[in-house]
Amino acid sequence: MLFGLKIKNILFILLGTAIMSFGLVHFNMQNKLAEGGFTGITLLLYFMFKWDPSYTNLILNIPLFFIGWKLLGRNAFFYTILGTVGLSVFLWIFQRYSIEMPLKDDLLLAALFAGVFLGIGLGIIFRYGGTTGGVDIIARLVQKYAGWSMGRTMFIFDICVIGVSVLTYLNYKEAMYTLVAVFIGARVIDFIQEGAYTARGAMIVSERNEDIAKKIMEEMDRGVTVLKGYGSFTKIEREVLYCVVAKNEIVRLKNLITSVDPHAFVSVTVVHDVHGEGFTLDENKKPIEI
């Protein structure tokens, strides 16, 4: 910990800005692809006036720091400054020590890699509490004073930036590939934030709930929660079991349930994020290092 800040978060935010900057320089800038948000504005200024994005990124964000610092809180404010400055520093480095990747003859490949690098970079930054400033701060202000959701504000801002890019320097082909890159980036951000790991949640309705719960706890070492249920058709109250297991344990769980009650009703859902004992905490309530 450093003044209440996590060293791990600082390092990963810097890693995220490095990955994002590499993608912007080598796939967006080299292949004339646009982007949404403040990043899109810096690219717009670069393609129209040859202004260095490493400088314009800082210049555009500095006024927002003074406006939005009270909204973010001390730690979030520091992580936001770190993300913004880190992005500018790595943009400056990669522009001067770049690798030529001419993909103008294959813009689909350029768009895919632009989206992947941006998504991975931003996903890591967001996952560890940072942002790259810009629209995030504006969205928080609009949410506070106008009541709009952050997602709505960010979407409208992105559309406006890409729209201006189309009217100024993008042709229709580059604009379409830009949309591919933005879509891929959004999906990768979600994937990184949710994590590659997914668990499975099972809802179990049976006449032998006690036997099933006991067997799950003893043989699989997994907890079981008993919920109160009510049959809409039968009008009968009954207990429903809920259990979360790792993805590779779901077949074992279903086999175990069937061995106790072949007629049990089992509903399985995907659980994208799990916290607590058995997943992120051990039996002594201490964090599990993953």
HUBEL-V794198 format. One line per field, one symbol per residue. ss: DSSP state (h for helix, s for strand, l for the rest). A space follows every 50 residues. Layout:
ss: ???
This chain:
ss: lsllslhhhhhhhhhhhhhhhhhhhhhhhhhlllllhhhhhhhhhhhhhl llhhhhhhhhhhhhhhhhhhhhlhhhhhhhhhhhhhhhhhhhhhhhllll llllllhhhhhhhhhhhhhhhhhhhhhlllllllhhhhhhhhhhhhlllh hhhhhhhhhhhhhhhhhhlllhhhhhhhhhhhhhhhhhhhhhhhllllss ssssslllhhhhhhhhhhhhllllssssssllllllsssssssssshhhh hhhhhhhhhhllllssssssslllllslllslllllslll
